[in-house]
Amino acid sequence: MPMETKGVPIRTETPQAGKARVLLVDDHKSVLLTLSAVLERNGFFVVPASSVNDALKHIAAETFDVLLSDLHMPNPGDGLTVVSAMRNSNPRAVTLIFSGFPAMKEAAAAILLQADEILIKPMDVKTLIQTIRNRLEQKVRPVHKVESVATILENETESTIEGWLARVELEPKMIPVALDRQTRCEHLPQLFKDLVFRLRNPRPLGSRPATSTAAAAHGLMRRKQGYSAAMMVEESRMLQVSIFQTLQYNLHKVDFSLLLVSVMEIADEVDSQLAQAMASYVSEPYTAPGAIQA
């Protein structure tokens, strides 16, 4: 007899030879029961999971040919965590995401590079079955490369700095100090090295920040260059925007299971570096360039 967890039957028998194994993930019991029955009648062996955590446990312990997962369980994008885990554990598995929001079809370019296809609820049963079979029949399926946020930022440091510089140069009223490109950006390579190190060696959010001599030197230099405190804050804000834009461009590579934690680490590290730079900036009375000292 099948076991039951939260009212959803859990398969315990060994699948018959030749049957493709499907991990079906949805937080609605009715969807799990209905789709499980439909898939089984069409020759698939189905393992249901009613939450992201349940799905991750199955992925860690078993091998699957197909992942069929809801996108919202219950939070938007929860299904991408399951997709990323499957990509890491079994990169050749067919991964299908379904959503009750038709607009996802038009906004799914990055997600489609994580999942093989997005299906919109309510799904036509014949279309679903044929989609799974078509994907399974592909002899060689592309293996999607998944990278950590640290690796992406390390590889895209130069392009991110260029994006930041373009933003700064488009805001002459916010940052009117005239500097050449090298001088404007000279603090950023070390900042990115510190950021990548932080992402690869995470520490509890809110803990005492690591001391950055480069950040302190940056604060002193910006004071000498004539920056106001408001300019430094705006400059830092633009940097965070540029970093997150880089991640947006590379969503097809991102390991979604770690994305939220990485984003919080990025914000905390950039803010910490700004705080250290500001502390250095105000450590001595500010004298505007060209001012006559008493």
C-alpha positions as CSV (number, residue, x, y, z in Angstrom):
1,M,0.0,0.0,0.0
2,P,1.3,3.5,-0.8
3,M,2.1,5.6,2.2
4,E,0.5,9.1,2.6
5,T,2.0,12.4,3.6
6,K,-0.3,15.3,4.1
7,G,-2.9,13.4,2.1
8,V,-0.7,12.9,-1.0
9,P,0.3,9.2,-1.8
10,I,4.0,8.6,-1.7
11,R,5.3,5.9,-4.1
12,T,7.3,3.2,-2.3
13,E,7.5,0.4,-5.0
14,T,10.3,0.1,-7.6
15,P,9.4,1.6,-11.0
16,Q,9.0,-0.8,-13.8
17,A,11.9,-1.0,-16.3
18,G,11.6,1.6,-19.1
19,K,9.4,4.0,-17.2
20,A,10.6,7.5,-17.0
21,R,10.8,8.9,-13.5
22,V,9.0,12.2,-12.9
23,L,9.4,14.4,-9.9
24,L,6.1,16.4,-9.7
25,V,6.2,19.4,-7.4
26,D,3.1,21.5,-6.4
27,D,1.8,22.8,-3.1
28,H,-1.8,22.1,-4.1
29,K,-2.9,18.6,-3.1
30,S,-5.6,18.5,-5.9
31,V,-3.0,19.2,-8.6
32,L,-0.6,16.6,-7.3
33,L,-3.3,13.9,-7.2
34,T,-4.8,14.8,-10.6
35,L,-1.5,15.2,-12.5
36,S,0.0,12.1,-10.8
37,A,-2.9,10.0,-12.0
38,V,-2.7,11.4,-15.5
39,L,1.0,10.9,-15.8
40,E,0.8,7.3,-14.5
41,R,-1.9,6.4,-16.9
42,N,0.4,7.6,-19.7
43,G,3.3,5.4,-18.6
44,F,5.4,7.5,-16.3
45,F,6.5,6.7,-12.7
46,V,5.6,9.7,-10.5
47,V,7.1,10.9,-7.3
48,P,5.0,13.7,-5.8
49,A,6.4,16.5,-3.6
50,S,4.2,19.1,-1.9
51,S,6.8,21.7,-1.1
52,V,10.2,23.0,-2.1
53,N,11.8,21.2,0.9
54,D,10.2,17.9,0.0
55,A,11.4,18.3,-3.6
56,L,15.0,19.0,-2.5
57,K,15.0,15.9,-0.3
58,H,14.0,13.7,-3.3
59,I,16.5,15.4,-5.6
60,A,19.3,14.7,-3.1
61,A,18.4,11.0,-2.7
62,E,17.0,9.9,-6.1
63,T,17.6,10.2,-9.8
64,F,14.8,11.5,-12.1
65,D,14.3,11.8,-15.9
66,V,11.8,14.7,-15.6
67,L,11.1,17.6,-13.2
68,L,7.6,19.1,-13.5
69,S,7.3,21.9,-11.0
70,D,4.9,24.8,-10.2
71,L,6.6,28.2,-10.2
72,H,4.8,29.7,-7.2
73,M,4.8,27.4,-4.0
74,P,3.5,29.6,-2.4
75,N,6.0,32.4,-3.0
76,P,6.8,33.7,-6.5
77,G,9.8,31.9,-8.0
78,D,10.0,29.1,-5.5
79,G,10.0,26.6,-8.4
80,L,13.3,28.1,-9.6
81,T,15.0,26.8,-6.4
82,V,13.9,23.3,-7.3
83,V,15.0,23.7,-10.9
84,S,18.5,24.9,-9.8
85,A,18.8,22.0,-7.5
86,M,17.9,19.5,-10.2
87,R,20.3,21.2,-12.6
88,N,23.1,20.8,-10.1
89,S,22.2,17.2,-9.2
90,N,21.0,15.8,-12.5
91,P,21.8,18.3,-15.3
92,R,20.4,16.1,-18.1
93,A,16.9,15.8,-16.6
94,V,14.1,17.5,-18.5
95,T,12.9,20.4,-16.4
96,L,9.4,21.9,-17.0
97,I,7.9,24.8,-15.1
98,F,4.2,25.6,-15.0
99,S,2.5,28.8,-13.8
100,G,-1.0,30.2,-13.5
101,F,0.1,33.5,-14.8
102,P,0.0,33.8,-18.7
103,A,2.2,36.8,-18.6
104,M,5.1,34.5,-17.6
105,K,5.3,33.4,-21.3
106,E,6.3,36.9,-22.3
107,A,8.7,37.5,-19.4
108,A,10.4,34.1,-19.3
109,A,13.6,34.5,-21.4
110,A,16.0,34.1,-18.4
111,I,13.9,31.4,-16.7
112,L,13.8,29.4,-20.0
113,L,17.6,29.2,-19.8
114,Q,17.2,27.4,-16.4
115,A,14.1,25.3,-17.3
116,D,13.5,23.6,-20.6
117,E,10.0,25.0,-21.0
118,I,7.3,27.0,-19.3
119,L,3.7,25.7,-19.3
120,I,0.6,27.8,-18.4
121,K,-2.2,26.6,-16.2
122,P,-4.7,25.1,-17.0
123,M,-2.6,22.7,-19.1
124,D,-4.0,20.6,-21.8
125,V,-3.2,17.0,-20.8
126,K,-2.3,15.8,-24.4
127,T,0.0,18.8,-24.8
128,L,1.7,18.1,-21.4
129,I,2.3,14.4,-22.2
130,Q,3.5,15.1,-25.7
131,T,5.9,17.9,-24.4
132,I,7.4,15.5,-21.8
133,R,7.8,12.8,-24.4
134,N,9.3,15.1,-27.0
135,R,11.9,16.4,-24.5
136,L,12.8,12.8,-23.4
137,E,13.3,11.7,-27.0
138,Q,15.9,14.3,-27.6
139,K,19.1,12.2,-27.6
140,V,21.4,15.0,-26.4
141,R,19.9,17.7,-24.2
142,P,21.9,20.8,-23.5
143,V,23.5,20.9,-20.1
144,H,22.8,24.3,-18.5
145,K,25.9,25.8,-16.8
146,V,25.1,27.1,-13.3
147,E,27.5,29.4,-11.6
148,S,27.7,31.0,-8.2
149,V,27.1,34.8,-7.8
150,A,30.7,35.1,-6.7
151,T,32.0,33.6,-10.0
152,I,29.7,35.7,-12.1
153,L,30.8,38.9,-10.4
154,E,34.5,37.9,-10.6
155,N,34.2,37.2,-14.3
156,E,32.1,40.3,-15.0
157,T,34.0,42.8,-12.8
158,E,35.2,44.9,-15.8
159,S,31.9,45.1,-17.5
160,T,30.1,45.9,-14.2
161,I,32.6,48.7,-13.6
162,E,31.9,50.0,-17.1
163,G,28.2,50.0,-16.4
164,W,28.7,51.8,-13.2
165,L,30.9,54.5,-14.8
166,A,28.3,55.0,-17.5
167,R,25.6,55.7,-14.9
168,V,27.9,58.1,-13.0
169,E,28.7,60.0,-16.2
170,L,25.0,60.3,-17.0
171,E,24.4,62.1,-13.7
172,P,26.5,65.2,-13.8
173,K,24.1,67.0,-11.4
174,M,24.4,64.3,-8.8
175,I,28.2,63.9,-9.1
176,P,29.6,67.1,-10.6
177,V,33.3,66.4,-9.7
178,A,35.3,66.1,-12.9
179,L,37.7,63.1,-12.8
180,D,39.3,61.0,-15.5
181,R,38.0,57.4,-15.9
182,Q,41.0,55.7,-14.1
183,T,40.8,58.0,-11.1
184,R,37.0,57.7,-10.8
185,C,37.2,53.9,-10.8
186,E,40.5,53.2,-9.0
187,H,38.8,51.9,-5.8
188,L,36.5,49.4,-7.5
189,P,38.8,46.5,-8.4
190,Q,39.7,46.0,-4.8
191,L,36.1,46.4,-3.7
192,F,35.1,43.6,-6.1
193,K,37.8,41.4,-4.8
194,D,36.5,42.0,-1.2
195,L,33.0,41.3,-2.4
196,V,33.9,38.0,-4.1
197,F,35.8,36.9,-1.0
198,R,32.8,37.8,1.1
199,L,30.4,35.7,-1.1
200,R,32.8,32.7,-1.0
201,N,33.3,33.1,2.8
202,P,29.9,34.2,4.1
203,R,29.4,35.4,7.6
204,P,26.3,36.2,9.5
205,L,24.5,39.3,8.3
206,G,24.9,42.2,10.7
207,S,28.1,40.8,12.2
208,R,31.1,43.2,12.6
209,P,32.4,44.0,9.1
210,A,35.9,43.1,8.1
211,T,38.2,46.1,8.2
212,S,39.0,47.4,4.7
213,T,42.0,49.6,4.4
214,A,41.0,50.2,0.7
215,A,37.6,51.5,1.8
216,A,39.2,53.9,4.3
217,A,41.7,55.1,1.7
218,H,38.8,55.7,-0.8
219,G,37.0,57.9,1.7
220,L,40.1,60.1,2.2
221,M,40.7,60.3,-1.5
222,R,37.1,61.3,-2.3
223,R,37.3,64.1,0.3
224,K,40.5,65.4,-1.4
225,Q,38.8,65.2,-4.8
226,G,35.9,67.4,-3.6
227,Y,33.1,64.8,-3.2
228,S,30.3,65.7,-0.8
229,A,28.9,63.0,1.5
230,A,25.8,62.9,-0.6
231,M,27.8,62.2,-3.7
232,M,29.5,59.2,-2.0
233,V,26.2,57.8,-1.0
234,E,24.8,58.2,-4.6
235,E,28.0,56.7,-6.0
236,S,27.5,53.6,-3.8
237,R,23.8,53.3,-4.7
238,M,24.7,53.3,-8.4
239,L,27.3,50.6,-7.7
240,Q,24.6,48.3,-6.2
241,V,22.3,49.0,-9.2
242,S,25.2,48.0,-11.6
243,I,25.9,44.8,-9.7
244,F,22.3,43.7,-9.7
245,Q,22.1,44.6,-13.4
246,T,25.0,42.3,-14.0
247,L,23.2,39.5,-12.2
248,Q,20.0,40.2,-14.2
249,Y,22.0,39.8,-17.5
250,N,23.4,36.5,-16.2
251,L,20.2,35.0,-14.7
252,H,20.5,32.0,-17.0
253,K,23.7,31.0,-15.1
254,V,22.7,31.9,-11.5
255,D,22.2,29.2,-8.9
256,F,18.7,30.4,-7.7
257,S,19.0,28.3,-4.5
258,L,21.6,30.7,-3.2
259,L,20.6,33.9,-5.0
260,L,18.7,35.6,-2.2
261,V,21.4,35.0,0.4
262,S,24.0,36.3,-2.1
263,V,22.0,39.5,-2.8
264,M,21.8,40.2,0.9
265,E,25.6,39.6,1.2
266,I,26.2,42.0,-1.6
267,A,24.1,44.8,-0.1
268,D,25.7,44.3,3.3
269,E,29.2,44.3,1.9
270,V,28.7,47.4,-0.3
271,D,27.0,49.2,2.6
272,S,29.8,48.2,5.0
273,Q,32.5,49.5,2.6
274,L,30.6,52.8,2.2
275,A,30.3,53.1,6.0
276,Q,34.1,52.6,6.4
277,A,34.8,55.1,3.6
278,M,32.4,57.7,5.2
279,A,34.1,57.2,8.6
280,S,37.5,58.0,7.0
281,Y,35.9,60.9,5.0
282,V,34.7,62.7,8.2
283,S,37.7,61.8,10.3
284,E,39.2,65.3,9.7
285,P,37.4,68.6,9.0
286,Y,36.5,68.9,5.4
287,T,38.3,71.7,3.4
288,A,36.9,72.4,-0.1
289,P,39.5,72.3,-2.9
290,G,41.1,75.8,-3.3
291,A,40.0,77.1,0.1
292,I,42.4,79.2,2.1
293,Q,43.1,77.6,5.5
294,A,43.6,79.8,8.5
